[in-house]
């Protein structure tokens, strides 16, 4: 039989988990092989539970079939969707999907409404059904059952609502559904008629209000016309006359303002001329035309002519010339006085005349401005009247248009009230005749029982597996303990007619047995931990008694000796020694306790086992202080000395969780083999043992899984048969390792 063994790398120990942390299995996850293993181990549980649920589902189906069968009648309601106006008013287009979905959902909600269902229950034909008669005395239950039996669902992306009625009789299911559809059609018709009637009433009220507004606006126009002073003012004629008058007044006003400005400019120029020249050209002309001035000038000119002639004849100093000169001077003085007088007279008259002209024009301008303001006021009043008239006329036009629209809507609603298509729904299909039961269906019950049974059985299987705290398989060691697995020792159950044999020395008595092969594999796997020169002293311990540690120690020693190794097997279990039973000897010999207290030397304590290459040292008498002896220097010297004479020193120690002896020895040997019994050991015990041993500063560590039971159809059962077929021997009797 081939064993499944986890082989560690040379010199590498499994990582130590800190105390108080979750187990390795919690973080390692579950593999496909783990799941399949659970299913194989719990196969009968899964089959039995699933079968029970299938049988229960079949019985439940039969009960419903006899006492509560159901038939479902199906009908359809079509939602009439008005065509929507297309782009630019071109034709009609199909409504959008969201509009259709909203309409179907709304009608489905109305069908499922409690008020509608209560109205259906009032219909005479519904009251005649057995469905109603059975619930006649309980109104609340009748309505509640109706809500459960009747249902309506919108069909996706269609205009239809599917309506269903469930009853114990196919005829009653159809009858109740038909009555419900008729009630829905009637209710929607009444709703549509009431809606149209309310709309018509609202339009009538609105039309009356518009008529009142039109009459009020027309009266306002009449009032504006009567108050107008200009005929035809509504057409703008009156405004034209006023504008013409304003234009004339504006022209006169601008002309006067221009003349006044010119006169003011001339007056300013005149003042400047008077200041520089003394008189203006106008005054100059007036002076030139004065007769006296002209007379004076003529006299002066004649006298000057006479003087010039006398000067030529008489000389300038002549008396006559001087007299004439005096007369000329007097004439010129008179001329100058006359001119100055006229200049003053004419200059004042010119300035006064210009001032009077300016004042006169200002008076005229004031009169024209007053007239302009009066006409402007008339223009503003006329403009306001025109605006009021136009606004009122526009209001009347709008009201007339609104009245025409209202009249059109009234006419349209009147037509709709007489139109049979005013109802927004139609019964596309009344209730169908149920040809078969809708409930119970055998396939649904059987499949439901099968699925439920499988689910519950699988849940139980995994729950039992997770609640299982044992260490029974190599995979349990790998997942939960995370330490090197050196070997797996199978447990053979005794077969009828085959004698039971002892397994303490099975490697010697039955070398071809599968269990002997397992110990030889354990021997082989030791060499994968470290070279034999570095792994010479080995402690074999367990978590508790009867785990098979002594059997493992003896058979491992036999296997090593069979390979030609020189092995010393030491019984280090002072409290429960076993070598005297396994290897009987005459008399009371020396043992390990005698060596450690100094009562004997090693050579006196060693005895032969009867197996070539294997020597023994018994435990000796029980000392009062085993732990102190094992922790002494003599124990260390003993182990070191025997390394020089033996290839391997195997110590059969006590259980590590019961006494501290094993933990003391663990710190002195090259390696430890912990034996875990698959029948009795729990994960907590194994994990605690490993944790305590690793805390002893051990060098190398591995475990042996003992008494592994083969499961039917499992790996060990097939491997066992293959092994015996291969070596050509019959099956052996029951072999169980104890220690």
Phi, psi and omega per residue, in radians:
X1 nan 2.280 3.132
X2 -1.532 2.314 -3.079
X3 -1.759 2.538 3.079
X4 -1.629 1.933 -2.987
X5 -2.248 2.360 3.048
X6 -1.537 2.108 -3.070
X7 -1.808 2.098 3.124
X8 -1.406 2.755 3.049
X9 -1.225 2.638 -3.072
X10 -1.060 2.202 3.058
X11 1.330 0.066 -3.094
X12 -1.874 2.257 3.115
X13 -1.793 2.717 3.116
X14 -1.150 2.535 -3.133
X15 -1.107 2.450 -3.086
X16 -1.542 2.238 3.113
X17 -1.508 2.346 -3.120
X18 -1.232 2.582 -3.115
X19 -1.154 2.371 3.112
X20 1.675 -0.156 3.122
X21 -1.551 2.791 3.131
X22 -1.102 2.759 -3.135
X23 -1.169 2.783 -3.078
X24 -1.092 -0.530 -3.104
X25 -1.139 -0.483 -3.097
X26 -1.181 -0.512 -3.112
X27 -1.813 -0.189 -3.055
X28 -1.366 -0.384 -3.105
X29 1.412 3.023 -3.102
X30 -2.027 2.267 -3.122
X31 -1.616 3.018 3.112
X32 -1.080 -0.668 3.128
X33 -1.144 -0.638 3.098
X34 -1.088 -0.791 -3.135
X35 -1.087 -0.804 3.141
X36 -1.118 -0.616 3.099
X37 -1.128 -0.739 3.103
X38 -1.086 -0.752 -3.140
X39 -1.106 -0.702 3.118
X40 -1.164 -0.720 -3.105
X41 -1.223 -0.554 -3.092
X42 -1.878 0.455 -3.065
X43 -1.068 -0.799 -3.110
X44 -1.148 -0.647 3.070
X45 -1.063 -0.775 -3.136
X46 -1.106 -0.766 -3.105
X47 -1.148 -0.763 -3.085
X48 -1.164 -0.848 -3.115
X49 -1.105 -0.736 3.134
X50 -1.115 -0.742 3.130
X51 -1.093 -0.730 3.119
X52 -1.056 -0.757 -3.133
X53 -1.203 -0.612 3.081
X54 -1.131 -0.746 3.118
X55 -1.120 -0.749 3.116
X56 -1.104 -0.683 3.117
X57 -1.167 -0.646 3.086
X58 -1.145 -0.723 3.104
X59 -1.134 -0.697 3.106
X60 -1.119 -0.694 3.092
X61 -1.083 -0.749 3.140
X62 -1.127 -0.691 3.132
X63 -1.122 -0.793 3.093
X64 -1.126 -0.626 -3.132
X65 -1.100 -0.669 -3.093
X66 -1.427 -0.782 -2.968
X67 -1.767 -0.422 -3.051
X68 -2.557 1.062 3.059
X69 -1.283 2.705 -3.134
X70 -2.325 2.423 3.072
X71 -2.154 2.441 -3.059
X72 -2.047 2.149 3.037
X73 -1.775 2.408 -3.035
X74 -2.114 2.331 3.040
X75 -2.329 2.974 -3.098
X76 -2.342 2.422 3.047
X77 -1.997 2.264 3.138
X78 -1.770 2.275 3.082
X79 -1.549 2.084 3.134
X80 -1.359 2.025 -3.110
X81 -1.811 2.008 3.109
X82 -1.130 2.479 3.109
X83 -1.197 2.368 3.128
X84 -1.569 2.616 -3.120
X85 -1.214 2.345 -3.104
X86 -1.365 -3.069 -3.130
X87 -1.112 2.327 -3.120
X88 1.060 0.440 3.104
X89 1.251 0.314 -3.091
X90 -1.513 1.839 2.978
X91 1.114 -3.011 3.127
X92 -1.974 2.525 3.137
X93 -2.114 2.735 3.132
X94 -1.192 2.407 3.138
X95 -1.058 2.739 3.126
X96 -1.163 2.788 -3.102
X97 -1.106 -0.626 -3.129
X98 -1.179 -0.563 3.082
X99 -1.179 -0.757 3.115
X100 -1.112 -0.785 -3.133
X101 -1.072 -0.676 3.133
X102 -1.159 -0.704 -3.140
X103 -1.149 -0.806 -3.140
X104 -1.137 -0.685 3.119
X105 -1.143 -0.668 3.130
X106 -1.139 -0.769 3.134
X107 -1.185 -0.633 3.078
X108 -1.114 -0.684 3.104
X109 -1.129 -0.677 3.091
X110 -1.125 -0.683 3.131
X111 -1.164 -0.598 -3.132
X112 -1.521 -0.006 -3.093
X113 -1.187 2.486 -3.096
X114 -1.130 -0.638 3.124
X115 -1.115 -0.755 3.123
X116 -1.093 -0.753 -3.125
X117 -1.133 -0.640 3.087
X118 -1.149 -0.592 3.072
X119 -1.193 -0.642 3.095
X120 -1.092 -0.699 -3.125
X121 -1.166 -0.261 3.116
X122 -1.501 -0.161 -3.102
X123 -1.257 2.516 -3.005
X124 -1.103 -0.753 -3.077
X125 -1.180 -0.544 3.090
X126 -1.202 -0.679 -3.139
X127 -1.148 -0.357 -3.116
X128 -1.481 -0.138 -3.101
X129 -1.408 2.705 3.085
X130 -1.140 -0.556 3.104
X131 -0.999 -0.744 -3.133
X132 -1.317 -0.719 -3.068
X133 -1.082 -0.668 -3.141
X134 -1.123 -0.412 -3.083
X135 -2.014 0.330 -3.003
X136 -1.131 -0.577 -3.045
X137 -1.460 -0.209 -3.063
X138 -2.171 1.713 -3.077
X139 -1.134 -0.772 -3.106
X140 -1.125 -0.739 3.122
X141 -1.157 -0.642 3.132
X142 -1.100 -0.789 3.134
X143 -1.191 -0.692 3.132
X144 -1.128 -0.744 3.105
X145 -1.165 -0.605 3.100
X146 -1.123 -0.694 3.108
X147 -1.134 -0.574 3.113
X148 -1.347 -0.612 -3.044
X149 -1.487 -0.483 -3.071
X150 -1.814 2.380 -3.134
X151 -2.632 2.645 3.107
X152 -2.411 2.346 -3.095
X153 -2.366 2.328 3.033
X154 -1.249 2.390 3.083
X155 -1.489 2.227 -3.067
X156 -1.054 2.355 3.037
X157 1.039 0.503 3.045
X158 -2.373 3.018 3.093
X159 -1.666 0.208 -2.991
X160 -1.877 2.589 2.988
X161 -2.031 2.152 3.128
X162 -1.522 2.253 -3.100
X163 -2.055 2.360 -3.094
X164 -2.274 2.571 3.034
X165 -2.359 2.243 -3.116
X166 -1.917 2.281 3.116
X167 -2.604 2.919 -3.127
X168 -1.323 -0.299 3.135
X169 -2.097 2.372 3.126
X170 -1.092 -0.623 -3.141
X171 -1.182 -0.753 -3.139
X172 -1.170 -0.629 3.089
X173 -1.045 -0.768 3.132
X174 -1.207 -0.756 -3.098
X175 -1.100 -0.814 -3.129
X176 -1.122 -0.701 3.135
X177 -1.136 -0.729 3.121
X178 -1.087 -0.730 3.115
X179 -1.131 -0.661 3.101
X180 -1.120 -0.718 3.129
X181 -1.161 -0.692 3.100
X182 -1.136 -0.721 3.115
X183 -1.106 -0.687 3.126
X184 -1.160 -0.741 3.101
X185 -1.073 -0.779 3.128
X186 -1.122 -0.757 -3.115
X187 -1.131 -0.745 3.124
X188 -1.186 -0.580 3.090
X189 -1.165 -0.767 3.104
X190 -1.116 -0.691 3.125
X191 -1.106 -0.753 3.135
X192 -1.135 -0.732 -3.140
X193 -1.137 -0.792 3.107
X194 -1.073 -0.679 3.130
X195 -1.118 -0.752 3.118
X196 -1.151 -0.686 -3.137
X197 -1.127 -0.752 3.101
X198 -1.120 -0.681 3.109
X199 -1.116 -0.714 3.130
X200 -1.131 -0.713 3.114
X201 -1.125 -0.736 3.118
X202 -1.118 -0.680 3.123
X203 -1.181 -0.659 3.113
X204 -1.094 -0.777 3.099
X205 -1.090 -0.717 3.137
X206 -1.153 -0.662 3.134
X207 -1.135 -0.715 3.109
X208 -1.093 -0.730 3.131
X209 -1.118 -0.664 3.113
X210 -1.179 -0.678 3.088
X211 -1.044 -0.770 3.125
X212 -1.070 -0.750 3.134
X213 -1.122 -0.671 3.139
X214 -1.129 -0.783 3.139
X215 -1.109 -0.704 3.111
X216 -1.087 -0.751 3.141
X217 -1.177 -0.681 3.107
X218 -1.122 -0.683 3.069
X219 -1.092 -0.619 3.102
X220 -1.140 -0.687 3.095
X221 -1.111 -0.724 3.124
X222 -1.083 -0.747 3.131
X223 -1.090 -0.741 3.102
X224 -1.096 -0.665 -3.127
X225 -1.191 -0.718 -3.132
X226 -1.173 -0.563 -3.124
X227 -1.439 -0.162 -3.127
X228 -1.295 2.447 -3.130
X229 -1.647 -0.325 -3.069
X230 -1.896 2.146 3.099
X231 -1.131 2.547 3.119
X232 1.232 0.332 -3.111
X233 -1.164 -0.445 -3.109
X234 -1.099 -0.548 -3.123
X235 -1.528 -0.036 3.097
X236 1.741 0.020 -3.131
X237 -1.145 -0.781 3.126
X238 -1.040 -0.666 3.140
X239 -1.167 -0.534 3.135
X240 -1.181 -0.734 3.128
X241 -1.101 -0.799 -3.138
X242 -1.096 -0.697 3.138
X243 -1.147 -0.664 3.105
X244 -1.127 -0.736 3.122
X245 -1.127 -0.718 3.087
X246 -1.090 -0.671 -3.126
X247 -1.139 -0.737 3.123
X248 -1.119 -0.816 3.126
X249 -1.077 -0.669 3.126
X250 -1.122 -0.689 3.116
X251 -1.117 -0.770 3.123
X252 -1.112 -0.711 -3.112
X253 -1.133 -0.709 3.125
X254 -1.173 -0.658 3.129
X255 -1.124 -0.794 3.118
X256 -1.101 -0.749 3.132
X257 -1.074 -0.623 3.126
X258 -1.200 -0.741 -3.133
X259 -1.153 -0.728 3.126
X260 -1.071 -0.712 3.140
X261 -1.131 -0.692 3.120
X262 -1.124 -0.750 -3.141
X263 -1.127 -0.717 3.120
X264 -1.112 -0.666 3.093
X265 -1.147 -0.737 3.141
X266 -1.148 -0.688 3.134
X267 -1.100 -0.690 3.119
X268 -1.152 -0.721 3.108
X269 -1.116 -0.673 -3.115
X270 -1.140 -0.725 3.101
X271 -1.087 -0.679 3.138
X272 -1.166 -0.729 -3.141
X273 -1.131 -0.740 3.139
X274 -1.100 -0.620 -3.135
X275 -1.231 -0.568 -3.077
X276 -1.666 -0.765 -3.025
X277 -1.834 -0.325 3.126
X278 1.655 -0.401 3.141
X279 -2.845 2.896 -3.103
X280 -1.745 3.040 3.139
X281 -1.144 -0.571 3.134
X282 -1.153 -0.759 3.102
X283 -1.131 -0.662 3.137
X284 -1.060 -0.742 -3.141
X285 -1.167 -0.686 3.132
X286 -1.134 -0.655 3.126
X287 -1.184 -0.712 -3.123
X288 -1.100 -0.481 -3.107
X289 -1.560 -0.030 -3.108
X290 -1.280 2.292 -3.080
X291 -1.130 -0.686 -3.098
X292 -1.173 -0.711 3.109
X293 -1.079 -0.776 3.137
X294 -1.111 -0.628 3.138
X295 -1.164 -0.793 3.115
X296 -1.055 -0.710 -3.110
X297 -1.171 -0.684 -3.137
X298 -1.162 -0.768 3.120
X299 -1.067 -0.816 -3.109
X300 -1.075 -0.675 -3.113
X301 -1.165 -0.704 3.136
X302 -1.157 -0.772 3.140
X303 -1.080 -0.690 3.128
X304 -1.128 -0.635 3.141
X305 -1.190 -0.744 3.127
X306 -1.114 -0.784 -3.125
X307 -1.007 -0.772 -3.098
X308 -1.110 -0.613 -3.133
X309 -1.232 -0.731 -3.125
X310 -1.169 -0.634 3.128
X311 -1.098 -0.687 3.125
X312 -1.176 -0.530 -3.034
X313 -1.678 -0.699 -3.034
X314 -1.894 -0.385 -3.113
X315 1.770 2.759 -3.049
X316 -1.259 -0.248 -3.066
X317 -1.678 0.087 -3.063
X318 -1.307 2.586 -3.089
X319 -1.098 -0.710 -3.098
X320 -1.129 -0.668 3.124
X321 -1.163 -0.691 -3.118
X322 -1.201 -0.642 3.109
X323 -1.115 -0.771 3.115
X324 -1.092 -0.668 3.133
X325 -1.106 -0.664 3.119
X326 -1.140 -0.720 3.114
X327 -1.105 -0.691 3.111
X328 -1.098 -0.769 -3.138
X329 -1.069 -0.719 3.122
X330 -1.136 -0.714 3.132
X331 -1.136 -0.742 3.127
X332 -1.143 -0.649 3.112
X333 -1.125 -0.741 3.099
X334 -1.108 -0.706 3.138
X335 -1.110 -0.763 -3.119
X336 -1.141 -0.727 3.126
X337 -1.105 -0.745 3.137
X338 -1.083 -0.755 -3.121
X339 -1.133 -0.727 3.132
X340 -1.115 -0.710 3.140
X341 -1.112 -0.805 -3.130
X342 -1.151 -0.637 -3.137
X343 -1.087 -0.790 3.117
X344 -1.144 -0.701 -3.098
X345 -1.174 -0.875 -3.086
X346 -1.246 -0.644 3.131
X347 -1.085 -0.756 3.133
X348 -1.157 -0.685 3.125
X349 -1.115 -0.699 -3.107
X350 -1.146 -0.770 3.141
X351 -1.124 -0.743 -3.132
X352 -1.141 -0.663 -3.112
X353 -1.154 -0.740 3.138
X354 -1.121 -0.720 3.128
X355 -1.089 -0.771 3.127
X356 -1.105 -0.648 3.108
X357 -1.132 -0.742 3.138
X358 -1.100 -0.757 -3.130
X359 -1.120 -0.704 3.137
X360 -1.119 -0.779 3.139
X361 -1.156 -0.614 3.109
X362 -1.120 -0.679 3.088
X363 -1.110 -0.742 3.114
X364 -1.100 -0.727 -3.133
X365 -1.115 -0.640 3.117
X366 -1.130 -0.734 3.115
X367 -1.097 -0.751 -3.130
X368 -1.148 -0.695 3.107
X369 -1.085 -0.726 3.099
X370 -1.083 -0.763 3.097
X371 -1.088 -0.665 -3.129
X372 -1.151 -0.733 3.115
X373 -1.107 -0.689 3.126
X374 -1.129 -0.761 3.130
X375 -1.181 -0.664 3.114
X376 -1.101 -0.706 3.099
X377 -1.082 -0.725 3.077
X378 -1.085 -0.661 3.133
X379 -1.144 -0.763 3.141
X380 -1.102 -0.743 3.117
X381 -1.096 -0.692 3.129
X382 -1.179 -0.702 3.102
X383 -1.094 -0.713 3.129
X384 -1.111 -0.716 3.106
X385 -1.131 -0.686 3.124
X386 -1.122 -0.719 3.119
X387 -1.113 -0.791 3.120
X388 -1.071 -0.703 3.130
X389 -1.125 -0.739 -3.115
X390 -1.190 -0.754 3.132
X391 -1.091 -0.770 -3.140
X392 -1.117 -0.710 3.125
X393 -1.136 -0.674 3.094
X394 -1.149 -0.699 3.079
X395 -1.054 -0.726 3.132
X396 -1.109 -0.713 3.120
X397 -1.108 -0.777 3.128
X398 -1.102 -0.741 3.130
X399 -1.130 -0.656 3.089
X400 -1.131 -0.682 3.087
X401 -1.151 -0.741 3.113
X402 -1.099 -0.675 3.115
X403 -1.136 -0.674 3.104
X404 -1.137 -0.703 3.099
X405 -1.109 -0.749 3.130
X406 -1.085 -0.745 3.119
X407 -1.076 -0.676 3.115
X408 -1.148 -0.739 3.125
X409 -1.159 -0.679 3.092
X410 -1.072 -0.754 3.117
X411 -1.122 -0.687 3.129
X412 -1.137 -0.757 3.134
X413 -1.152 -0.653 3.100
X414 -1.074 -0.685 3.099
X415 -1.173 -0.739 -3.121
X416 -1.111 -0.603 -3.129
X417 -1.131 -0.418 3.093
X418 -1.749 0.057 -3.120
X419 -1.602 2.212 3.118
X420 -1.152 -0.348 -3.135
X421 -1.501 0.225 3.138
X422 -1.203 -0.371 3.136
X423 -1.313 2.239 -3.049
X424 -1.338 0.012 3.128
X425 -2.330 2.808 3.018
X426 -2.517 2.641 3.130
X427 -1.420 1.803 -3.134
X428 -1.264 -0.590 3.135
X429 -2.711 2.180 3.033
X430 -1.303 3.061 -3.026
X431 -0.973 2.368 3.113
X432 -1.408 2.749 3.067
X433 -1.459 1.955 -3.136
X434 -1.097 2.151 -3.134
X435 -1.623 -0.295 3.130
X436 -2.601 2.859 -3.139
X437 -1.185 2.451 3.014
X438 -1.598 -0.338 3.108
X439 -2.783 2.364 -0.016
X440 -1.532 2.594 3.064
X441 -1.861 2.206 -3.029
X442 -1.047 -0.690 -3.100
X443 -1.115 -0.699 -3.138
X444 -1.131 -0.755 -3.131
X445 -1.159 -0.799 -3.113
X446 -1.112 -0.803 3.141
X447 -1.156 -0.649 3.089
X448 -1.126 -0.778 3.083
X449 -1.095 -0.677 3.129
X450 -1.134 -0.816 -3.120
X451 -1.163 -0.765 3.135
X452 -1.133 -0.728 3.105
X453 -1.094 -0.749 3.104
X454 -1.097 -0.756 -3.121
X455 -1.095 -0.817 -3.105
X456 -1.198 -0.725 -3.130
X457 -1.156 -0.707 3.079
X458 -1.129 -0.701 3.089
X459 -1.088 -0.738 3.093
X460 -1.113 -0.741 -3.123
X461 -1.047 -0.825 -3.131
X462 -1.241 -0.588 3.100
X463 -1.128 -0.788 3.107
X464 -1.109 -0.636 -3.128
X465 -1.176 -0.736 -3.125
X466 -1.272 -0.477 3.085
X467 -1.393 -0.253 3.130
X468 -1.253 2.059 -3.059
X469 -1.790 0.266 -3.089
X470 -1.579 2.909 3.053
X471 -2.062 1.720 -2.968
X472 -2.020 -0.316 -3.046
X473 -2.314 2.777 3.037
X474 -0.976 -0.564 3.135
X475 -1.196 -0.556 3.047
X476 -1.092 -0.708 3.094
X477 -1.095 -0.750 -3.107
X478 -1.153 -0.759 -3.038
X479 -1.407 -0.709 -2.963
X480 -1.741 -0.533 -3.085
X481 -1.804 -0.588 3.083
X482 0.977 0.874 3.065
X483 -2.290 2.789 3.135
X484 -1.101 2.323 3.073
X485 -1.741 1.970 -3.071
X486 -1.531 -0.444 -3.113
X487 -2.956 2.761 3.102
X488 -2.237 2.058 -3.094
X489 -1.792 2.023 -3.072
X490 -1.340 2.769 3.063
X491 -1.896 2.136 3.113
X492 -1.769 2.246 3.083
X493 -1.464 2.512 -3.082
X494 -1.212 2.356 3.111
X495 -1.746 2.637 -3.106
X496 -1.110 2.328 3.123
X497 1.494 0.020 -3.132
X498 -2.053 2.222 -3.086
X499 -1.227 2.518 3.108
X500 -1.381 2.417 -3.114
X501 -2.046 2.769 3.117
X502 -1.431 2.539 -3.088
X503 -1.915 -0.074 -3.080
X504 -1.024 -0.582 3.114
X505 -2.269 0.701 -3.072
X506 -1.155 -0.502 3.137
X507 -1.106 -0.393 3.093
X508 -1.682 -0.760 -3.048
X509 -1.350 -0.555 -3.133
X510 -2.363 1.289 -3.045
X511 -1.130 -0.368 -3.112
X512 -1.678 0.076 3.097
X513 -1.261 2.714 -3.123
X514 -1.076 -0.653 -3.131
X515 -1.168 -0.604 3.071
X516 -1.128 -0.699 3.092
X517 -1.088 -0.603 3.123
X518 -1.135 -0.690 3.116
X519 -1.202 -0.587 3.092
X520 -1.186 -0.624 3.064
X521 -1.164 -0.658 3.053
X522 -1.035 -0.757 3.086
X523 -1.024 -0.777 -3.126
X524 -1.115 -0.713 -3.071
X525 -1.221 -0.362 3.087
X526 -1.055 -0.596 -3.070
X527 -1.299 -0.201 3.069
X528 -1.438 -0.325 3.132
X529 -1.302 -0.812 -3.115
X530 -2.842 2.802 3.048
X531 -1.057 2.601 -3.121
X532 -0.955 -0.524 -3.118
X533 -1.212 -0.353 -3.125
X534 -1.840 0.045 -3.023
X535 -2.441 1.095 -2.986
X536 -1.752 -0.588 3.110
X537 -1.828 2.164 -3.023
X538 -2.258 2.251 3.032
X539 -1.723 2.289 3.071
X540 -1.979 2.096 -3.097
X541 -2.418 -3.134 3.117
X542 -2.641 3.074 -3.135
X543 -1.399 -0.560 -3.114
X544 -2.558 3.121 3.121
X545 -1.306 2.819 3.085
X546 1.080 0.596 3.069
X547 -1.725 -0.177 3.123
X548 1.713 0.334 -3.121
X549 -1.224 -0.713 3.125
X550 -1.150 -0.748 3.088
X551 -1.054 -0.728 3.128
X552 -1.150 -0.754 -3.136
X553 -1.089 -0.778 -3.112
X554 -1.153 -0.872 -3.073
X555 -1.216 -0.576 3.060
X556 -1.154 -0.712 3.107
X557 -1.114 -0.724 3.108
X558 -1.089 -0.740 -3.130
X559 -1.137 -0.692 3.111
X560 -1.175 -0.716 3.121
X561 -1.150 -0.605 3.132
X562 -1.142 -0.360 3.137
X563 -1.550 -0.001 3.130
X564 1.687 0.175 3.123
X565 -1.468 2.619 3.075
X566 -1.688 1.937 -2.939
X567 -2.079 2.413 3.020
X568 -1.996 2.086 -3.130
X569 -1.807 2.065 -3.042
X570 -1.954 2.255 3.061
X571 -1.539 1.749 -3.104
X572 -1.714 0.230 3.140
X573 -1.723 1.541 -3.081
X574 -1.124 -0.593 -3.002
X575 -1.410 -0.443 -3.122
X576 -2.518 1.230 -3.116
X577 -1.221 2.646 -3.075
X578 -2.263 -0.187 -3.026
X579 -1.210 -0.550 3.124
X580 -1.088 -0.511 3.099
X581 -1.429 -0.679 -3.087
X582 -1.408 -0.633 -3.140
X583 -2.215 1.380 -3.072
X584 -1.042 2.516 3.116
X585 -2.427 2.637 -3.141
X586 -1.387 2.356 3.084
X587 1.357 3.080 3.140
X588 -1.745 1.753 -3.090
X589 -1.495 3.095 3.094
X590 -1.395 2.754 3.125
X591 -2.508 -2.918 -3.055
X592 -1.104 -0.678 -3.124
X593 -1.119 -0.607 3.098
X594 -1.146 -0.664 3.131
X595 -1.133 -0.744 -3.035
X596 -1.279 -0.452 3.111
X597 -1.626 -0.028 3.098
X598 1.485 0.273 3.127
X599 -1.501 -0.235 -3.128
X600 -2.680 2.756 3.035
X601 -1.639 2.926 -3.071
X602 -1.088 -0.695 -3.091
X603 -1.094 -0.553 3.129
X604 -1.279 -0.454 -3.069
X605 -1.565 -0.393 -3.100
X606 -1.312 2.358 3.045
X607 -2.402 2.855 -3.092
X608 -1.430 2.560 3.098
X609 -1.628 -0.136 -3.033
X610 1.513 -0.002 3.113
X611 -2.029 2.283 -3.082
X612 -1.079 2.261 3.094
X613 1.533 -0.027 -3.083
X614 -2.141 2.040 3.060
X615 -1.912 2.782 -3.066
X616 -2.202 2.654 2.893
X617 -2.317 2.073 3.135
X618 -1.265 2.997 -3.129
X619 -1.295 -0.503 -3.098
X620 1.455 -3.107 3.130
X621 -1.086 2.611 -3.141
X622 -1.232 2.004 -3.141
X623 -1.395 2.791 3.122
X624 -1.266 -0.366 -3.093
X625 -2.336 1.266 -3.084
X626 -1.060 -0.694 -3.073
X627 -1.140 -0.700 3.136
X628 -1.147 -0.667 3.126
X629 -1.144 -0.768 -3.105
X630 -1.193 -0.416 -3.112
X631 -1.675 0.200 -3.088
X632 -1.531 2.932 3.112
X633 -1.191 -0.532 3.133
X634 -1.100 -0.582 3.103
X635 -1.150 -0.731 3.113
X636 -1.148 -0.742 3.131
X637 -1.130 -0.644 3.122
X638 -1.068 -0.808 -3.120
X639 -1.157 -0.755 -3.124
X640 -1.131 -0.659 -3.123
X641 -1.204 -0.628 -3.096
X642 -1.320 -0.359 3.040
X643 -1.080 -0.480 -3.104
X644 -1.338 -0.387 -3.050
X645 -1.881 -0.317 -3.072
X646 -2.243 2.622 3.056
X647 -1.252 -0.684 3.141
X648 -2.410 2.449 3.015
X649 -2.064 1.923 -3.084
X650 -1.765 2.146 3.125
X651 -1.878 2.097 3.054
X652 -1.535 1.733 -3.032
X653 -1.624 3.024 3.088
X654 -1.369 2.924 3.065
X655 -1.072 2.354 -3.016
X656 -1.274 -0.466 -3.107
X657 -1.521 -0.192 -3.107
X658 -1.646 -0.710 3.140
X659 -2.345 2.876 -3.106
X660 -1.537 -0.007 -3.063
X661 -1.036 -0.793 -3.091
X662 -1.096 -0.682 -3.141
X663 -1.151 -0.569 3.110
X664 -1.216 -0.778 -3.137
X665 -1.150 -0.563 -3.056
X666 -1.018 -0.554 -3.131
X667 -1.425 -0.046 -3.075
X668 -1.952 -0.206 -3.064
X669 -1.783 2.946 3.128
X670 -1.354 -0.468 -3.104
X671 -2.829 2.864 -3.111
X672 -2.265 2.412 2.979
X673 -2.052 2.041 3.122
X674 -1.709 2.204 -3.136
X675 -1.670 2.197 3.123
X676 -2.018 2.162 3.140
X677 -1.507 2.100 -3.073
X678 -1.195 -0.330 -3.106
X679 -1.491 -0.573 -2.983
X680 -2.055 -0.520 -3.014
X681 -1.232 2.499 3.038
X682 -1.876 2.866 -3.133
X683 -1.113 -0.680 -3.132
X684 -1.090 -0.740 3.122
X685 -1.110 -0.812 -3.102
X686 -1.118 -0.746 -3.130
X687 -1.157 -0.679 3.109
X688 -1.150 -0.736 3.116
X689 -1.049 -0.832 -3.122
X690 -1.095 -0.716 -3.123
X691 -1.113 -0.752 -3.124
X692 -1.220 -0.662 3.141
X693 -1.203 -0.657 3.120
X694 -1.186 -0.407 3.101
X695 -1.361 -0.050 -3.133
X696 -1.666 0.303 3.123
X697 1.004 0.764 3.100
X698 -1.267 2.786 -3.070
X699 -1.625 -0.874 -3.116
X700 -2.381 2.605 -3.019
X701 -2.571 2.520 3.044
X702 -2.770 2.854 -3.130
X703 -2.146 2.728 3.031
X704 -2.137 2.194 3.108
X705 -1.604 1.969 -3.019
X706 -1.851 2.676 3.082
X707 1.037 0.792 3.117
X708 -1.374 2.143 -3.081
X709 -1.575 2.284 3.110
X710 -1.378 2.369 3.120
X711 -1.672 2.640 -3.097
X712 -1.069 2.223 -3.103
X713 1.348 0.039 -3.100
X714 -1.481 -3.091 -3.054
X715 -1.143 -0.800 -3.056
X716 -1.146 -0.637 -3.134
X717 -1.137 -0.784 3.125
X718 -1.199 -0.693 -3.134
X719 -1.165 -0.624 3.129
X720 -1.128 -0.799 3.136
X721 -1.143 -0.703 3.129
X722 -1.123 -0.654 -3.138
X723 -1.107 -0.859 -3.103
X724 -1.199 -0.585 3.048
X725 -1.126 -0.602 -3.090
X726 -1.266 -0.750 -3.099
X727 -1.497 -0.151 3.030
X728 1.381 0.460 3.109
X729 -2.073 2.709 3.098
X730 -1.292 2.990 3.139
X731 -1.250 2.612 -3.133
X732 -1.650 2.981 3.095
X733 -1.311 -2.990 -3.094
X734 -1.207 2.312 3.104
X735 -2.246 2.113 -3.133
X736 -2.318 2.220 -3.111
X737 -1.470 2.315 3.100
X738 -2.304 2.910 3.077
X739 -2.984 nan nan
